[in-house]
Amino acid sequence: MALVYNATLVGGASSSTPPGWPIGWNYPGPPFPPGWPADGCNEADQCIYDTFGYNFGDQVTFEYQPGLNAYAAKTDIPETPDITFVNGANLNATSSNIMGTGGGLGGDSNHEYVPDTWTQKQDLPAVRELSGNGSLDGKGYVTGGTRPPAFDDSCITWDGAAYAVVTNMLEDRAHHDAVAIGGELHVANGDLNAAPAADQRSFNPGTTVWTIRPAPVVFILHPNCAAVMDKAYMVSGQQGALELDFNQEYAFNLAWVLQTPLPSPERIFAGVTGASNALYLMNGQETSNALTDINNEYDPSLKTWRTALNTPRARAGNIAMAIQN
């Protein structure tokens, strides 16, 4: 006799779904689907860690549990990294690396976080600022950026023990972001030696080739990008002196689509990550240059935004990273 599972739609709050089961459903049971935790809810197993920022050299790390909509203070970074704006890369489900991008003369720091321990790793081969960092197949990627005063086209990887140089991007690029979907690392928008980079390229680690992909609908600088359910999202960003509310969705090698705009405040330099089948945009810098403590949650299934519990402090240039506990 087939088991019958009680199910309630929760708008994508659960962080993983058993094979064959609809995304975005919790199973309050019992009985529960095979492999489901004993409490019937997996959402608290994947937490978001919000750390660093340029609020006076902010080293503080907070844990956010989407299922509980609650924060907990965690171990701070033991030193202020030599960076102002930071980008992160999740090497695997249980750890994440802050891999240096910076303001001023750039940064070369690499700090690994495995809840609840920070470890400083080997510095990047060269300082840089405003690069696009992402993760793919257990490696962190650092793409482009500037090595003041020049823009850079390099792409390097970090596997947790050593760096490697892979095929350069097709052009010098900075002020962009990087996100992995469809087995490739995508970089989009930004600056090409101070000219608008209103396009997108992707890197295939198997062929080591960069390929031109569909361009975003709207060109923005400093886009906030993350992946949820194998789609990329580019939320808010900057045109001229204004922050915009655009929310652009991209499925691999298909056209970008405009989705429900981000509620106010529009912002740049936010911590953004996908967790629990939802997108989280935490903190950031508004058009007025004010720093915000807002935490916005986007449900791709329902195409709706909600305001989650505000973060414990206002800051920008921070990193949000989802890690399985």
N, C-alpha and C positions, 0 to 999 in steps of 0.2 A: 504494500500500500504506500502511495506517495505521501511524503510529509507535506503538511500545509503550514506555510510560514505567515504569521501576522506581519503586515507591512504598513508603514505610514510614510507618506511623502513629507520630507522635511526640507525640501528646497536645496538639496545637494550638500547637506551638512555632514554626511558621513564620509570618512576619508578613504575608504576602500570598499569595494563591492565584490562579493563572490562571483566567480565566473557565471555568466548567463543571467545575472540579476540586474535589474534596472539601476542605472546610476542615480544617486540622489535619494535613496530609500534607506531608512533604518528598519531593523527587524526586532521589535520589542519582545517577541516570543515569550517563553519558549514554546516549541523548539526553534533553534536557529539554523540557518544554512550552514553547510559544512565549512569549517575553518573560521567561523565567526566567533569573536570573543565571548566568554561565558556571560558577560553582562549584556550581550546583545547590541552593543553600541561601540563602534570603533573610533568615534570621532576624537576622543581625548588622547588616543595613542599617537597622533601626529600633531605636534605643537609647532608654533611659529616663534622664532627667536628674533627679537627686535633689538638691534645693538648699534652702538656708536652713533655718530652724527656730529655736525659742526655747531652744536650748542655748547660752546666753550670747552671743546675737547671732550665731549661726552663719551665716557667709557662704559656706561651702564648697559647691562643686558637684562631684558625682561622676557619671560616666557608667556605666550598667549595660547590658551586652550580654546579653540573654536567651539567645541561642544559645550563648554561651560561658560563661554564669553567672560573669561576671567584671566587676570594676570598674576604672575608670581615673580618676585625678584630673583635673579640668578647671579652666578659669578661674573663680576666685571672683567673686561679685558685687563690684564695685569699692567699694561702700559698703554699710553696713548699712542696708537699707531702713527707713523709719520705721514699721515694722509688726512685729507679733509673730506673728500667725497669718496665713499667706499662702494665697491661692487663685490658681490659674493658669488660663490660657485659651490653647489652641492656635489661633492665627489660621489656620494652614495646616500642611501636612505638614512644613515645614522650619524653623519658628520657633515660639516660644511666648512668652507674656507673663505675668509675675507682675503681677497687677493688685490694688492694695492693699486688703487688709482688715487690720484690726489689733487689737491689744489696747490697753489704756490709753485714750487719747483717740482711737483710730482711726488710720488711715493713708490716704494718697492716692497712694502710689507706683505707678509703672508702669514695669517694667523688661522689656526685650525680650531674649531669648536666641536667637541663631542660632549653632549650634556652630562655633567655640568663642569667641563674642564676646558680651559683655553691653553693652547700650546703654540709658541711662536716657531714657525718653520723657516726654511731657507728663503732668503729674500729673492724677489724677482730678478732676472738677469740685468734689467735696466729700469731706472725710474720712469714713470709715465703718469699722466693724469687724464681723466675723462675717457677712459677706455670702456669697451663693452665686454663684460664678463658673463660667462654662462657655463653650463655643465652638460656633458654628453658622454655616455658610455663609461662612467666612472672616472672621468677626467674633468678638471677645470680648465676653461679656455679664457685667455686674455687677448682681446682683439683690439688692434689700433690704439687710439688715444694720441696724446701728444708727448713728445720728449722735448720740452720747451727749448727753442721756440718752434720746432718743426712738428708737423703732423706725421703719423706713423701708420704703416700698413701691415705690420707684423702680426703673426698669430702664434702664440705659444701655449703649450699645455702643461698641466701639473697633475701627476698621477698619485700624489701623496708622498712620493719619495724623490722625484727628480723632474726637472723641466725638459721639454723638447720643443724645438722649433718646427712648425709645420708650414704648409704652403701659405705665402703671404696673401692677404686680401687683394682684390683687384684694384684697389685704390687706397690712398691714405684717408683715414676716417677717424673722427672723434665726435664727442657729444652724442653718441648713439647708445644703443643697448643691444644685448645678444640674448637669444632664447632658442631652446632646442625643441623641435617637433619633427615628426616624420623621419627620425634617424639622422637629421642634419642640424647644424648650428646656423641660425639665421641672424644676420645683422641688418638693421634697417634705420633709415633716416640719419640725421647727424650732419656733420660738416665735412666737406672735402677741401682741406686747405682753405677754410673760411668761405667756401661756396656751398650752397645747399646740396645735401645728399638725399634727394627725394627718391630713393630707390631701396631695393633690398637684394642681398646676396646670401647664399647659403653654402656651407662647407660640408662636404661628405667625407667622413674620416676613412671610409673604405677606399675611395678613389683619390683622396686628397685633392679634390678639385672644387673650386668655387664656381657657383652657377648663378646667373641672374634669375631672380624670382620676381613675381608680381609686386609692384610698388604699392605702399600704403595709399589709402584714399587721400589722407591729409598729411602734408609735410609738417613735422614738428622737430624741435631740438629737445634734447634731454628727455626722450620718451621713457615712460615707466612700463617695462615689458615683463611678462611672465606667461607661463603655459598652464592651462587647465584642460584636462581631458583631451590632450593632444591637439589643442588649438592654442595659437598665440594671441595674446591680447596686448595692445598698445594703448595705454590709458593716460589721458591728459598730456602735458608737455608744453612747449613754449614756441610762440611765434613772435618775433620782435621782443617787445617788453611785456607781452601778455601771456598768461597761462590759460590753456584752453581745456574744454570739458570733453573732448572727443574720446570715444571708446571704440577702437578698431579691432576687429576679429579676423584671424587668418587661419584657414585650414591649409595643409601642405599643398603648395603649388596651385592654389585656387585664388580667385580674386579676394582682396580684403573687403570686409563688409562693416559698415557703420552700425553699431549697436547702441543700446540705451546710454546716453551721456552720463558722465560722472556728476553726481550732485556737488554743489558748492561745498568746500572751496576747491577750485581747480589748482593744480600744483605740480611742481617739478621736484626732483631729488627726493622722491618718496621711497620708502621700503616697500617692495611689491613682491608677492609670491603667490603661488597656487598651493592650496592645502584644503583637504576635506572637500574636494570637488568644487571649490569656490576660489575666487580671486580676492586677495586682500591688499589694500593700498593703505599703508600706514605712515602717518606723519607727512612731512614735505614742506616746501616753501611756496607760499602764495604769491600772487602778482605784487602785492604790497611789500614783499620780502619778509612778511611775518611768518614765523614758524608755527605749525599746527600740530595738535595732538589727535586729530581725527583718524579713525580707523574705519574705512569703508569696505564692505563685503559685497562682491558681485556674484550672483548665481547665474551661470551661463545657461542652465536649463530653462529657468524662468525669465531670464534676461531682465533681472531686477536688481537694484541696489538697496542695501540697508546700511544704516550706521550702527556698527558694533560698538562695544564699550571703548571709550577713548583710551589711548595709550597713557601711561603714567606721566609722560612729560612731552612737551612740544620740542621737536627737533627736525632737522632735515639732513640730507646726505647720509641717512642711516641705511642699514641693510635689514631686510626681513628674510629669514630663511626657514623653510619648513623641514623639520627633521622628525623621523619616526623614533619614538621612544621605546 
